[in-house]
Every structure is written in structure tokens, then in C-alpha cells.
Amino acid sequence: MDLAARLRLDATALALIGHDVALIPDSALSSPTPCGSWTIAELLRHMNERHDAVAQTVLPPLDQNSDDPRDDFARIAARWLAALERTGPTVTIPPTGPLPTEWVLGVHVVDMLVHRWDLAVALHATLVVPAGLAEVLLPLARANTAPGSPLNGPGGAYHQPFPADPANTAMDSIVALLGRNPRWSPQEHRR
């Protein structure tokens, strides 16, 4: 999959999650998510901070952000895409340094789909994934989490994968590869 195709997929994933973020009610911001020990508000701040850190390696910094991470999400996500469109074959990822842009986009698009899943299950909402999107991203998720990936294990971005289950959908398989229980629920989190 070439750079242009990865940019299109990333733009799609960001548009989908951006829609979901805009609809998060105030009352849900403190709800737990399956993403570590983060609440919804903390997950949104994390995404905004990481997107903006990368965007600032290519674009001038933003004047200011709001106190509500929902309000900043679409603007910062658009800056991320603009930066990745302009960066060329490598992009600087603070604090890691330069990485191949195609690889970064392959990781990012999968992360955005999984963070969208994080939000859906935290909100008790049904996750609607466009036809074929999870199937297209499953090979990227497998590559991102293959043995020896710097994203796995201690110090990596992902927890240990959950065991493969032939009954899993493509989306459940992606979630499991990134170390989340596809059957996670807020009630289990409270135990």
C-alpha cells in the first residue's frame, strides 16, 4: 500500500473518530476506557498531544487550545494530516526522531480505528465500521504487532496481544492484536 493510499485511509479513520468525538456528552468524559487506565478525556488529550507534537515538526504551533479536548480534536487531527501530506518520505516523531512516513501512517490508522473502538465500548455505543475497512487494516495491525516490533511489550505502545480467536471479527482481531480484550466492558473495568 503506497503513501497516498495510507493517507486516504488515515483521513477516513480520523473523520470517523472525529465524528464520534464531537458527540461525546459531558457526562461521559470521566468514563473509563479499555486503553490502559485512561478516561475518555485523558484518551482525547493523549491523541491531541501526540497529533500536535508531530504536526509542530512540520507546521507552526497553534496559538492555543481549549480546555475541552473534544473542541480541539478536529482541528488538531486536520493539522496532523496536513503535516503528513507535506513531510516527504520521513516524519519526525517526538521524542523518537525520524521514521518512514508510510510506516507511521500504517501504525496511526490502526491506532485511530482502535481508539474509536475504545470510545465506543466506553460509551456503550455500537461501533459501525465502514464495509471492508477493518479487513483492509487487519494486515497492517498484524505487521505492526509482529514479533520484534518496537511497538510491543515493555516500553512499547501496545500490551501483550490477546490470543487469536477464529470467532473474532476483523475488528475484534485488530483490537486483540493491540492488547485489548475484545469483550471488554466498563463493568469489568470496575472489578
Wavefront OBJ file of the C-alpha trace (Angstrom):
o trace
v 0.000 0.000 0.000
v 1.587 3.286 -1.077
v 1.799 6.587 0.787
v -1.228 8.138 -0.948
v -3.416 5.135 -0.086
v -2.278 5.244 3.536
v -3.017 8.977 3.709
v -6.549 8.349 2.375
v -7.141 5.574 4.924
v -5.798 7.759 7.722
v -8.057 10.648 6.677
v -11.022 8.247 6.721
v -10.153 6.946 10.190
v -9.705 10.483 11.532
v -13.021 11.613 10.038
v -14.810 8.658 11.649
v -13.311 9.164 15.087
v -13.729 12.943 14.788
v -17.461 12.442 14.278
v -17.623 10.236 17.370
v -15.571 12.683 19.472
v -17.913 15.555 18.600
v -20.858 13.582 20.001
v -19.329 12.617 23.365
v -21.544 14.028 26.134
v -20.036 15.973 29.042
v -21.199 13.266 31.440
v -19.008 10.636 29.715
v -15.645 12.428 29.840
v -14.684 10.726 33.116
v -15.766 7.244 31.953
v -13.066 4.542 31.852
v -11.798 3.215 28.539
v -10.077 -0.045 27.604
v -6.964 1.999 26.755
v -4.860 1.472 29.870
v -6.223 3.358 32.844
v -7.314 6.405 30.827
v -10.695 8.050 30.982
v -12.298 9.304 27.791
v -10.995 12.841 28.444
v -7.462 11.524 29.044
v -7.574 9.448 25.853
v -8.665 12.511 23.860
v -5.900 14.637 25.392
v -3.362 11.921 24.561
v -4.441 11.826 20.915
v -4.452 15.625 20.671
v -0.992 15.919 22.256
v 0.573 13.261 20.020
v -1.025 14.646 16.846
v 0.035 18.185 17.690
v 3.599 17.175 18.612
v 4.079 15.635 15.168
v 2.291 18.486 13.366
v 4.608 21.008 15.027
v 7.629 19.339 13.421
v 6.263 20.495 10.052
v 3.799 23.346 10.738
v 3.882 26.399 13.017
v 2.470 25.802 16.516
v -1.155 26.513 17.345
v -1.922 29.726 19.187
v -3.863 27.996 21.926
v -6.003 25.014 22.756
v -9.292 24.944 24.593
v -9.859 23.324 27.959
v -12.104 20.722 26.346
v -10.244 18.086 24.305
v -13.345 17.473 22.175
v -13.219 21.049 20.899
v -9.616 20.688 19.700
v -9.777 17.216 18.190
v -10.892 18.006 14.617
v -8.559 20.997 14.265
v -5.516 19.107 15.573
v -6.340 15.996 13.511
v -6.524 18.173 10.380
v -3.088 19.593 11.236
v -1.740 16.034 11.615
v -2.945 15.164 8.108
v -1.593 18.411 6.637
v 1.794 17.730 8.232
v 1.927 14.134 6.974
v 0.992 15.267 3.449
v 3.950 17.683 3.453
v 6.605 15.708 5.265
v 8.001 13.520 2.485
v 9.438 10.016 2.985
v 10.209 10.535 6.698
v 8.415 12.264 9.539
v 9.823 13.270 12.912
v 8.015 11.641 15.826
v 8.951 13.346 19.104
v 10.866 12.076 21.038
v 11.744 9.084 18.812
v 13.026 11.002 15.800
v 12.659 10.444 12.041
v 10.659 7.410 10.894
v 9.354 6.327 7.491
v 6.109 8.204 6.792
v 4.418 5.131 5.286
v 5.158 3.114 8.443
v 3.917 5.914 10.724
v 0.667 6.159 8.752
v 0.226 2.375 8.881
v 0.535 2.441 12.651
v -1.581 5.566 13.067
v -4.573 4.453 11.011
v -4.815 1.229 13.024
v -4.444 3.167 16.280
v -7.265 5.540 15.302
v -9.585 2.659 14.469
v -8.801 1.021 17.818
v -9.187 4.307 19.740
v -12.558 4.664 18.040
v -13.393 1.197 19.379
v -12.135 2.328 22.827
v -14.603 5.206 22.759
v -17.500 3.100 21.504
v -17.218 0.466 24.214
v -16.629 3.106 26.914
v -19.811 4.860 25.777
v -21.830 1.613 25.400
v -22.264 2.529 21.729
v -22.354 0.276 18.711
v -19.239 0.636 16.599
v -20.101 0.903 12.929
v -17.046 0.316 10.748
v -17.392 1.020 7.012
v -17.579 -2.121 4.927
v -14.149 -3.588 4.368
v -12.167 -1.066 6.447
v -11.277 -3.472 9.263
v -10.394 -6.170 6.716
v -8.034 -3.759 4.931
v -6.400 -2.708 8.210
v -6.036 -6.189 9.733
v -2.818 -6.954 7.771
v -1.378 -3.612 8.921
v -2.271 -4.445 12.529
v -0.559 -7.820 12.141
v 2.554 -6.155 10.704
v 2.570 -3.501 13.457
v 2.458 -6.157 16.170
v 4.649 -8.825 14.564
v 7.378 -10.357 16.740
v 10.236 -7.923 17.154
v 8.078 -4.830 16.584
v 9.248 -1.877 18.691
v 5.573 -1.258 19.493
v 5.215 -4.477 21.521
v 5.968 -5.273 25.109
v 7.678 -3.256 27.828
v 8.208 0.332 26.778
v 6.152 -0.204 23.635
v 2.805 1.331 22.774
v 0.931 -1.990 22.917
v 0.241 -4.516 25.632
v 0.633 -8.234 25.057
v -1.849 -9.352 22.360
v -4.903 -11.315 23.401
v -4.988 -14.848 21.964
v -6.353 -15.180 18.441
v -9.913 -16.446 18.277
v -11.286 -17.776 14.975
v -14.718 -16.463 16.006
v -13.427 -12.872 16.147
v -14.471 -10.354 13.547
v -11.678 -8.471 11.774
v -12.262 -5.559 14.179
v -12.060 -7.851 17.237
v -8.850 -9.335 15.853
v -7.302 -5.873 15.455
v -8.319 -4.921 18.990
v -6.849 -8.170 20.355
v -3.577 -7.668 18.457
v -3.149 -4.276 20.136
v -3.553 -5.866 23.563
v -7.180 -5.150 24.323
v -9.825 -7.642 25.316
v -12.442 -7.581 22.523
v -15.043 -8.421 25.192
v -14.059 -5.501 27.486
v -16.831 -3.679 29.274
v -16.871 -0.810 31.775
v -18.295 -3.230 34.349
v -15.229 -5.467 34.067
v -13.021 -2.419 34.492
v -14.580 -1.672 37.902
v -13.807 -5.152 39.249
l 1 2 3 4 5 6 7 8 9 10 11 12 13 14 15 16 17 18 19 20 21 22 23 24 25 26 27 28 29 30 31 32 33 34 35 36 37 38 39 40 41 42 43 44 45 46 47 48 49 50 51 52 53 54 55 56 57 58 59 60 61 62 63 64 65 66 67 68 69 70 71 72 73 74 75 76 77 78 79 80 81 82 83 84 85 86 87 88 89 90 91 92 93 94 95 96 97 98 99 100 101 102 103 104 105 106 107 108 109 110 111 112 113 114 115 116 117 118 119 120 121 122 123 124 125 126 127 128 129 130 131 132 133 134 135 136 137 138 139 140 141 142 143 144 145 146 147 148 149 150 151 152 153 154 155 156 157 158 159 160 161 162 163 164 165 166 167 168 169 170 171 172 173 174 175 176 177 178 179 180 181 182 183 184 185 186 187 188 189 190 191
